[in-house]
Amino acid sequence: MEKTRQSTLSSDDYRRLYESLQRIRCVEERIAEIYPSDKIKSPIHLSIGQEAISVGICDNLNRDDVVVGTYRGHALYLAKGGNLNQFMAELFGKTDGCARGKGGSMHMIDMSHNILGSSAVVSTHIPVAMGYAWRLKQQAKGQVIACFFGDGATEEGVFYETLNFASLHKLPILFVCENNGLAIHASIEKRWSQRNLLSKVAGFGIETAAVTGMDILEIHHKAGAAIEKLRSGSGPQFLECHTYRWRQHVGPNEDFDAGYRTRDEMAPWVANDQVARIAKKLDEGVRAQIDSQITGEIECAERFAEDSPFPKTQELWEYVYAD
Amino acid sequence: MPTNGHRLLGYAGALLEAVDQEMARDENVITFGIDLDDHIAIHGTTQGLQEKYGKDRAFSTPLSEDAMTGFAVGAAMAGMRPVHVHIRQDFLLLCMNQLINMAAKTHYMYGGQLKVPLVERASIGKSWGQGAQHSQALYSLFAHIPGLKVVAPSNAYDAKGCLIAAIRDNNPVIFVEHRLLYYTEAYVPTGSFEVEPGTARVCAEGNDLTLVGISNMVPECLRARELLAEQGIHVEVIDPIWLKPLDMATILMSAQKTGQLLVVDNAWTACGMSAEILACAAESGLTSSGIGMARMGFAPTTCPTSPSIEDAFYPNPGSIAAKIYSMVHPDKPPWQPDPDRAKLTYQSSFKGPF
């Protein structure tokens, strides 16, 4: 299977996947470096280690397809093509931020790329995606929405309410569960009576697939197949991707001294790092060129964020109500 | 009063006409809720909409208030104008996360990139043993939240005008309907019109006291006013209509004229609309000019079902009139109107079970 899937991807495809993976990894590592300076006064939930899910799925989406995600949403924003300058300015709390300094790390939005923001209250965005999908279905232009959430979100009642209604009306939603096995610091063993999430979802008549090995090519392939089905009107699709969070729940650091998990537990996931894996598929020269381009983009975004002014006091009162 | 193009129309019919006219005018308007398309049709307020506009624009939902409110928020973000209907406001407690964390916040926390033009219709009610979980008026919870608008029309004219305004508004609006008012009629224009946010109305003029009633308390206050007129007391009755944004200017102007202000809420007084109105009045300097202020509302208890104690739970024209008499004539002995004459016909004709 792996061979077949790989053969369907061209060198341009690998180049594109690597560029997106590497951009997210480098941006987040840079955020972690900047964070102790207190220039970013916003709680950050880094995606480091989980990038391949957003990248593998968004590579199958068109610009007019929609995504919505969670407070651990930097990867999704960047993978869908969100503006990096505005992203960095938002982290710095500046007026040129994507949400004008009113959203911060947990509420990144770029509607010019159909990035429908992200919610900090777990699972709150899931039915919102369903409402958006209703509109997409009515418009019948073949657009879809991909809704990303963690394993913890599947414990909320609204998750099941949404599965039911989305299936009843065959709405064009790709549900993506990024299962990193942790809700803040609580393992699934403490939370789930039944381990098989997909059988619960399938009970609603929704087609499901899983990627257990954090393999971007498998994610890319299965997401592509699911999205094709969505476009042909076959109703919601569900993709569960097992993954691992390398850093703290919130904050820039590792947290293996906290005692709820061990570095050994992470080791196989690091050995399976998809950024390094896809990097190896590129010629050294191509890779160096991409790396250098991304370094430049990040420097540029930091300068943009530094140079942008803080919002004026008057801006506190703007956008409370829409005109 | 009847003018050209006006005719007598019931409150429920006015709500139906408003949403019907808006659905005809704008294909982005959709309406949905539990039991929206059954034989009761939310007290007739959604009657025939599905036949006219199809199942994609008017439909019943599963008993999933939380998800369906999120659905409404998402549809609104995508450019639709959803009107989400609930038969009881008590059930809005299942929607609070979506309404407060998402609907109210979206425009602001995304720096204006999205807006949520959404209407949440929900009825409140009293009498016939509605009891603890079928009688609550929770609008002050919503009025507390920046980003939400709240309206509680007290008559058929405002019901139509406010619902049209709410549907056209680019913000989430909590639309509060008192169930007993469904049986009242008023002169309502046949055409489209808006009663815009932040518009209060002086319903009846007077010089002795300013009486602010909310929702169903407006007709109760108007009846109290009639009873007081027989005692030579002339009360000015104000209907705020929109609880957020609140038209304090109209209330203050009246209170400055009359020198007395009584707010009668169709809800508990603690941290509620009566507290808000009196606080705004105090901050405006009314207190220092010696203006008397008081408020009435539900008893600070849970609503019971037995008529003998349910009656004591609510303010009524008799208790309102008695309160006003004591405010206007603090030196005279207390006065109570004849309880039979304090009853409102539209209320005494109401029978259960729904």
Interface residues (C-beta under 8 A of the other chain):
Chain A: G97 C98 A99 R100 G101 K102 G103 H107 I109 D110 M111 L116 G117 S119 V121 T124 H125 I126 P127 V128 A129 M130 G131 Y132 A133 W134 R135 L136 Q138 G157 V158 E161 T162 N164 F165 L168 E318 Y319 V320 Y321 A322 D323
Chain B: D56 T61 P62 S64 D66 A67 M68 T69 G70 F71 A72 V73 G74 A75 A76 M77 A78 G79 M80 P82 N97 Q98 N101 M102 T106 H107 Y108 M109 Y110 G111 G112 Q113 L114 K115 V116 P117 P146 G147 K149 N170 N171
